[in-house]
Amino acid sequence: MKDMSRSNFTPMERFHEILNGHGLVGTNHIRIFRDGRKMFDYYPLRMKLFDYHNWYQLTYPSFGNVDRKWEQELQEIICRLSAA
C-alpha cells in the first residue's frame, strides 16, 4: 500500500518553475510580483495564497501522488489573477 500521507511543505523548486513560466517573480518565497506590482502573498508551510482580497488553500501534495493537483490549482489561480 502506498503512503498517501500529506506532506507539510510546498515543493519550492516546482513552485518557482510555475512562477517563472508565468513571468512572475517571488521574493523570500512569500511575496509574488508581476511587472513591479504585488500579485499575491504565498505561505509555503500552509500552502495558502492571499491575493489581497481572498484566501486560497492549495491541496497538500501526497507522497506518491502523481496528479499534482496543487500545481493545477496554483496555475489556475495565477491565470485568474493575471486576467484581472
Residue frames relative to the residue before (quaternion, step in Angstrom):
aa qw qx qy qz dx dy dz
M 1.0000 0.0000 0.0000 0.0000 0.00 0.00 0.00
K 0.4172 -0.7173 0.5018 0.2440 3.56 -0.87 0.96
D 0.4744 -0.6457 0.5169 0.3013 3.54 -1.17 0.67
M 0.0978 -0.8237 0.5583 0.0149 3.58 -0.43 1.21
S 0.3123 0.7624 -0.5146 0.2373 3.59 1.16 0.46
R 0.4938 -0.6558 0.4895 0.2940 3.51 -1.20 0.60
S 0.3504 -0.6915 0.5774 0.2562 3.54 -1.10 0.64
N 0.4128 -0.7282 0.4997 0.2229 3.55 -1.17 0.50
F 0.7034 0.4147 -0.2611 0.5149 3.57 1.09 0.53
T 0.4564 -0.6285 0.5539 0.2998 3.49 -1.35 0.34
P 0.4186 -0.6525 0.5526 0.3059 3.62 -0.95 0.74
M 0.2648 -0.8435 0.4445 0.1439 3.57 0.15 1.34
E 0.5936 0.5617 -0.3821 0.4314 3.60 1.03 -0.63
R 0.6845 0.4625 -0.2787 0.4898 3.58 0.89 -0.93
F 0.5881 0.5750 -0.3548 0.4446 3.59 1.07 -0.76
H 0.6987 0.4566 -0.2720 0.4789 3.60 0.87 -0.93
E 0.5880 0.5533 -0.3701 0.4595 3.61 1.08 -0.58
I 0.6561 0.4989 -0.3090 0.4744 3.58 0.95 -0.88
L 0.6435 0.5154 -0.3269 0.4620 3.60 0.91 -0.88
N 0.6696 0.5075 -0.2993 0.4522 3.58 0.84 -0.98
G 0.6365 0.5453 -0.3173 0.4437 3.58 1.04 -0.77
H 0.7177 0.3861 -0.2351 0.5296 3.57 1.23 -0.45
G 0.5249 -0.6580 0.3979 0.3649 3.59 1.28 0.23
L 0.4774 0.6715 -0.4325 0.3662 3.59 1.15 0.56
V 0.2393 -0.7549 0.5964 0.1315 3.54 -1.23 0.55
G 0.1410 -0.7880 0.5944 0.0763 3.56 -0.92 0.89
T 0.1331 -0.7601 0.6289 0.0949 3.55 -1.10 0.72
N 0.8457 0.0934 -0.1004 0.5158 3.54 -1.03 0.83
H 0.5310 -0.6476 0.3916 0.3812 3.61 1.16 0.46
I 0.6795 0.4959 -0.2895 0.4566 3.61 1.17 0.26
R 0.7979 0.2503 -0.1360 0.5311 3.61 0.56 -1.09
I 0.1487 -0.8105 0.5658 0.0304 3.56 -0.69 1.16
F 0.1396 -0.8103 0.5687 0.0229 3.56 -0.85 1.08
R 0.0407 -0.7457 0.6617 0.0661 3.52 -1.32 0.45
D 0.8395 -0.0465 -0.0246 0.5408 3.56 -0.75 1.11
G 0.7161 -0.4727 0.2423 0.4528 3.57 0.97 0.92
R 0.6341 0.5061 -0.3235 0.4870 3.59 1.28 0.06
K 0.4842 -0.6477 0.4969 0.3149 3.58 -0.98 0.86
M 0.2072 -0.7939 0.5635 0.0964 3.54 -0.83 1.02
F 0.7579 -0.2454 0.1657 0.5813 3.58 0.92 -0.91
D 0.3614 -0.6623 0.6012 0.2631 3.52 -1.38 0.23
Y 0.1387 -0.7908 0.5937 0.0541 3.55 -1.04 0.82
Y 0.1817 -0.7768 0.5997 0.0627 3.54 -0.97 0.96
P 0.2903 -0.8368 0.4351 0.1616 3.59 0.07 1.32
L 0.6635 0.5119 -0.3452 0.4226 3.63 0.87 -0.74
R 0.7477 0.3498 -0.2054 0.5258 3.57 1.08 -0.64
M 0.3162 -0.7712 0.4822 0.2696 3.56 1.33 -0.18
K 0.4379 0.6654 -0.4726 0.3770 3.54 0.94 0.99
L 0.1665 -0.7685 0.6153 0.0562 3.49 -1.14 0.78
F 0.0951 -0.7890 0.6061 0.0310 3.59 -0.97 0.90
D 0.1940 -0.8130 0.5422 0.0860 3.59 -0.62 1.14
Y 0.5971 -0.5922 0.3217 0.4350 3.58 1.31 0.47
H 0.7067 0.3140 -0.2561 0.5799 3.56 1.34 0.25
N 0.8176 0.0881 0.0218 0.5686 3.57 0.91 -1.02
W 0.3532 -0.6811 0.5983 0.2309 3.52 -1.34 0.47
Y 0.1011 -0.7659 0.6328 0.0526 3.56 -1.15 0.74
Q 0.2014 -0.7590 0.6089 0.1121 3.56 -1.01 0.86
L 0.2440 -0.7602 0.5854 0.1411 3.57 -0.69 1.08
T 0.5542 -0.5973 0.4686 0.3413 3.56 -1.19 0.59
Y 0.4429 -0.6832 0.5105 0.2766 3.58 -0.87 0.93
P 0.4409 -0.6789 0.5058 0.2981 3.60 -0.95 0.80
S 0.2580 -0.7407 0.6005 0.1558 3.55 -1.11 0.72
F 0.5263 -0.6003 0.4833 0.3594 3.54 -1.09 0.64
G 0.7945 0.2334 -0.2044 0.5220 3.55 -0.82 1.00
N 0.5252 0.6273 -0.4099 0.4033 3.58 1.29 -0.04
V 0.1548 -0.8326 0.5286 0.0580 3.57 -0.46 1.17
D 0.5530 0.6400 -0.4063 0.3457 3.62 1.16 -0.18
R 0.2345 -0.8230 0.4940 0.1537 3.61 1.24 -0.30
K 0.0666 0.8544 -0.5108 0.0685 3.54 0.99 0.87
W 0.6329 0.5432 -0.3441 0.4313 3.61 0.95 -0.82
E 0.6273 0.5363 -0.3380 0.4525 3.60 1.06 -0.71
Q 0.6504 0.5058 -0.3097 0.4746 3.58 0.96 -0.86
E 0.6501 0.5163 -0.3143 0.4604 3.58 0.95 -0.88
L 0.6541 0.5121 -0.3106 0.4620 3.59 0.92 -0.91
Q 0.6755 0.4918 -0.3018 0.4591 3.59 0.87 -0.91
E 0.6392 0.5204 -0.3277 0.4618 3.61 1.00 -0.76
I 0.6516 0.5031 -0.3147 0.4726 3.60 0.98 -0.84
I 0.6497 0.5117 -0.3196 0.4625 3.59 0.91 -0.87
C 0.6529 0.5041 -0.3200 0.4661 3.61 0.91 -0.84
R 0.6436 0.5238 -0.3159 0.4600 3.59 0.98 -0.84
L 0.6947 0.4696 -0.2716 0.4724 3.57 0.91 -0.96
S 0.6365 0.5358 -0.3235 0.4507 3.60 1.07 -0.71
A 0.6727 0.5027 -0.2871 0.4608 3.57 1.10 -0.72
A 0.6069 0.5929 -0.3484 0.3985 3.57 1.20 -0.49
